[in-house]
Amino acid sequence: MGAIRLGSSDVHLEPMANYLRIRVRVEGDLVELARIPNPNNMKSSHPFVLQIKARAGMQPYSKHPEDGRLDFEFNGKNLSLR
C-alpha cells in the first residue's frame, strides 16, 4: 500500500467522470497516488468506493459526507481507515 509507505495521514477517494482519483496527504500536501478507470463509464459510484463504504459501515449510495471506519492488518500492523 503506497499510502502507508509514504506515511500519509489522509486518503482521498475522488470520483471523476471516467476514473477514480486516489490522493494521499503527505506532509501537508495532496499527492496523486493512482487513477482507477471507471468501468463502462458508470454514472453511479465507482465499484471500489462502494466496496470501501460497505466494509466501513457506511451507506453505499449516500451523497453527503459520512464517518466510517475500516480496520485491517497490513505487514503485521493493525491499521484503521477513517
C-alpha positions as CSV (number, residue, x, y, z in Angstrom):
1,M,0.0,0.0,0.0
2,G,1.7,3.2,-1.2
3,A,-0.2,5.4,1.2
4,I,1.2,3.6,4.2
5,R,4.8,3.5,2.8
6,L,4.6,7.3,2.1
7,G,3.4,7.9,5.7
8,S,0.2,9.6,4.6
9,S,-2.3,11.0,7.1
10,D,-5.3,11.0,4.8
11,V,-6.6,9.2,1.8
12,H,-8.9,11.0,-0.6
13,L,-11.1,9.0,-3.0
14,E,-12.3,11.4,-5.6
15,P,-14.8,10.2,-8.3
16,M,-14.1,11.8,-11.7
17,A,-16.1,11.4,-14.9
18,N,-14.0,8.5,-16.3
19,Y,-11.9,7.3,-13.3
20,L,-11.5,7.3,-9.5
21,R,-8.6,9.5,-8.4
22,I,-6.8,8.5,-5.2
23,R,-4.8,11.1,-3.5
24,V,-3.0,11.0,-0.2
25,R,-1.8,13.7,2.2
26,V,1.9,13.6,2.8
27,E,3.5,16.3,5.0
28,G,0.5,18.6,4.3
29,D,0.4,18.2,0.5
30,L,-2.0,16.1,-1.5
31,V,-0.2,13.7,-3.8
32,E,-1.9,11.7,-6.5
33,L,-1.3,8.0,-5.9
34,A,-3.5,6.3,-8.5
35,R,-6.2,6.6,-11.1
36,I,-8.6,3.7,-11.4
37,P,-10.6,3.6,-14.6
38,N,-14.4,3.7,-14.1
39,P,-15.7,0.5,-15.8
40,N,-18.2,1.3,-18.6
41,N,-18.1,5.0,-17.6
42,M,-20.7,4.2,-15.0
43,K,-22.8,7.2,-13.9
44,S,-23.2,5.9,-10.3
45,S,-20.5,5.4,-7.7
46,H,-17.3,3.6,-8.6
47,P,-17.3,-0.1,-7.5
48,F,-14.1,0.5,-5.4
49,V,-15.8,3.2,-3.4
50,L,-18.9,1.1,-2.9
51,Q,-16.8,-1.7,-1.5
52,I,-14.9,0.5,0.9
53,K,-18.1,2.2,2.1
54,A,-19.8,-1.2,2.7
55,R,-16.8,-2.5,4.6
56,A,-16.7,0.7,6.7
57,G,-20.4,0.5,7.7
58,M,-21.4,3.5,5.6
59,Q,-24.4,4.0,3.2
60,P,-23.0,3.0,-0.2
61,Y,-25.0,5.5,-2.3
62,S,-25.1,8.4,0.1
63,K,-24.1,11.7,-1.4
64,H,-23.3,13.5,1.8
65,P,-20.1,13.2,4.0
66,E,-20.2,10.3,6.4
67,D,-17.9,8.9,9.1
68,G,-16.9,5.3,8.7
69,R,-14.1,3.1,10.0
70,L,-12.4,0.1,8.4
71,D,-9.8,-1.8,10.5
72,F,-7.3,-4.2,8.9
73,E,-3.9,-5.7,9.2
74,F,-1.0,-4.9,6.8
75,N,2.5,-6.2,7.2
76,G,1.8,-7.3,10.8
77,K,0.5,-3.9,11.8
78,N,-3.1,-3.1,12.8
79,L,-4.3,-0.1,10.8
80,S,-7.5,1.9,10.7
81,L,-9.1,3.8,7.9
82,R,-11.5,6.5,9.0
